[in-house]
Amino acid sequence: MSLKADYYTVLGVTREADGETIKKAYRAMALKYHPDRNQGDAQAEERFKEAAEAYEVLSDPEKRNLYDQFGHDGLKHTGFQGFSGFGDIFSSFGDIFSDIFGSSQSVRRGPKKGRDLGVELRIDFVESYTGTEKDITIPREENCETCSGTGSKSGIWQVCSQCGGQGQIFQNRGFFRLASTCPQCHGTGEYAQDPCPDCQGTGRVHRKKTLSVKVPAGVNTGFRLLLRGQGEAGPKGGQSGDLYVEVFVHHHDSFSRERNHLILEHKIDMVTAALGGEIQVPTLTGESQAVKVPAGSQNGKLIRLPNLGFKDPNGHRQNGDFIVAFNVTVPKDLTERQRELLVEFAQIEEEKSGQSILRGLTRKVGKKLKNVFHHS
């Protein structure tokens, strides 16, 4: 499939299409280009794979959002690389093919991909800024080492005699034909002659696995990391599923985040705000940062330090900024001398205000007299 192919065009839907519309469009494409109906047609096989890849992305809200914003490049961090073959497609969208071809469709035997798993990872605010590496422990189904995941000591499987390999038992009830999962093979269409004693023929055992997860700098709550092949093992030695790690970032007492900008509300005294100067503010790395305070700074004044905010974990945008918001404080307990100085300051301000008003009135009167003499 061409990397430049637009997924919406592939399925023949608009960019505003909802999930149900996308699913219907894929069902129609899968029905038309299914390999069983187009044997030997390489072009139909390519269209079938193309449609499956488009549906995989557009049916997943996170992948679709990344694709809408950044195109195919936006999917790189998810690890999605399309499907390796028809087996992957049938394994991923088996429910859809069951709807299309009915429950009487023959069971596809052999290895199948295991289930995807999801886990939540909690990190603190500083770790989201700097990046970190964490160990997580997950319970999952792994391939049995005794039988290499086959479920059979000898590796020999027989077609189920009860369902004839269909995986389902059918019963006619009047006008209806009802299907139920075969009790002998449990829907697989086959069973082991000599089940493995360690896994009871399932091919898998339940274990806990500890993994090291690298969290890139700049992640925020809701960011998902994809660990390929770290989900559950596939039945009969099949490919393992994937593990999705969803990040949750704890709040910080002093700092906050707005998009990729790092925000700090910092107190300054009214003298520094009035006269200006240079102050030191804390950072998330533990070092202090020099910040210049312009003379006459008001409460809420913002100072922006470019590129010192959060990184973009996807690498698509430049770093955010470090924004310092001034919170001008007023002293509560004044000495007598401080009080005298503030009173004197207030008197001067009042005189300045009165002189300003007087100057304004003088200018207005001057203009009127000038106009009078000009017209006389």
Summary of the structure (lengths in Angstrom):
residues: 376
radius of gyration: 34.6
end to end distance: 89.8
largest distance: 123.8
contacts: 1042
relative contact order: 0.10
helix: 33%
strand: 27%
